[in-house]
Amino acid sequence: MQGMERTDDLKGLYENAHRFVSAGEYGLAIEVYSTLFQELTAEDAKAARGGPETIELLSATANELVELLRWERRYEQAIDTQERLGRLFPASASGMRLSLANLKLEAGESAYALGELKEIAKENPRNIWGWLALASAHMWLADYEDAEKLLKRAAELPEVEEADLAEAHRQLFALYSVQGRVDDAMAAWERACALDPSLVEMRPEVIRMLVHYRHWNRAGELVDQETCEVRKLFYSGLIYIHEGLGGAAYGAWDQLMDTYDPDALTEGRDEYAEGALHSIRPQHALKALGPLIGVRDATRHRMLLAGLAWAQLRVINRAEGCLDVALRMADLERPRRTRPNGEYRILDAASRILYATVIIDQDVRARLDHYFIPNKRQEAGHTPGGSD
């Protein structure tokens, strides 16, 4: 009975940590996860030799703790936890080693990390994921030339699942997109779709790239292929606004707002929310985004949209909270979706264009400019979420 009670106590700690995460209390969640991790690994790593349920609890605890520490930039603790986990589970050494290399990369130990990732790739050269991991590291460091060589090498490996080859081409699309190499990006996406037809769902991302680089006709062709009317209306407006046809753009977005109920949408919630911002209906934007963010399906773009919606409502603390998350997510993407800005970091060009386009009161902008505009400084007493 005592063993069962102890197991229940440990599960209770794990559930408490989850509750703190859901409430955004990351510091408290880290404390609870750390306590649980210490309990599970006490007595000469007894848990690692325990039954499947205990091992599963230990693995989940450690992985979630590492991710939280990483998010909070507490890399020294994250690395220590990952190294300890690797010693407990030597059978999983390969995956643990890759995770550790990526943590050290983000912690600033790039030479060590690249060396480890290169060695991992060479140890099993027919495994595409080793080369993709190494390419991803080079992308994060903005070493695009080497990243491209590695991705091309991965895309040409023999006897690889088509879905895995498609991932190499998807990453090539992302790389070419940030470089403005539109023709190469389109070719990479088309090849990815040929290998994995599900990647046609990337169409909105492709349309955004084409609009960003002013390829209006090609963007319009893809909009015409859209089967979701919400997306079709939104992207038609996006093309119009970037072409300088403001009346047509706002007409499309007003039609979007008047036609669809944000609570009833089954697809196109991101696009509806962005259209709502342009139509100055921030409550509609938050209604569309809420079900996605509420189930922890947040993305950088969704948090950006939510932040701008709160800004339109003049709820500055909520706007800053969302933009802090968006900035942190952007800085972890590969390639990064932030750019250096002295002591701080700012969001990428597409985010900055959106910020410049939507209507926000000037006094609110003065509080938020530092997320988007070079050389802006935050109010005293607040540390930007994207600082390194």
Salt bridges, closest charged atoms under 4 A:
GLU39 OE1 - ARG6 NH1 3.20
GLU43 OE1 - LYS46 NZ 3.90
GLU53 OE2 - LYS11 NZ 2.22
GLU64 OE1 - HIS18 NE2 3.06
GLU67 OE1 - ARG70 NH1 3.21
GLU83 OE2 - LYS104 NZ 3.65
GLU106 OE2 - ARG70 NH2 2.70
GLU106 OE2 - ARG334 NH2 3.29
GLU116 OE1 - ARG97 NE 2.90
GLU119 OE2 - ARG97 NH2 3.10
GLU123 OE1 - ARG97 NH1 3.08
ASP143 OD2 - HIS138 ND1 2.86
GLU145 OE2 - LYS149 NZ 3.71
GLU148 OE2 - LYS152 NZ 3.16
GLU148 OE1 - ARG181 NH1 2.97
GLU159 OE1 - ARG126 NH2 3.18
GLU167 OE2 - ARG170 NH2 2.86
ASP183 OD1 - ARG218 NH1 2.79
ASP184 OD2 - ARG181 NH2 2.99
GLU226 OE2 - ARG203 NH1 3.43
ASP254 OD1 - ARG281 NH2 3.77
ASP258 OD1 - ARG281 NH1 3.45
GLU267 OE1 - ARG231 NH1 3.69
ASP270 OD1 - ARG302 NE 2.75
GLU271 OE1 - ARG231 NE 3.54
GLU274 OE1 - ARG208 NH2 2.49
GLU274 OE1 - HIS301 NE2 2.94
ASP297 OD2 - ARG302 NH1 3.24
GLU320 OE2 - ARG367 NH2 3.87
ASP324 OD2 - HIS382 NE2 3.83
ASP331 OD1 - ARG336 NH1 3.43
ASP331 OD1 - ARG345 NE 2.78
GLU333 OE2 - ARG300 NE 2.37
GLU333 OE1 - ARG337 NE 3.92
ASP361 OD2 - ARG314 NH1 2.96
ASP363 OD2 - ARG314 NH2 2.74
ASP388 OD2 - ARG345 NH1 3.00
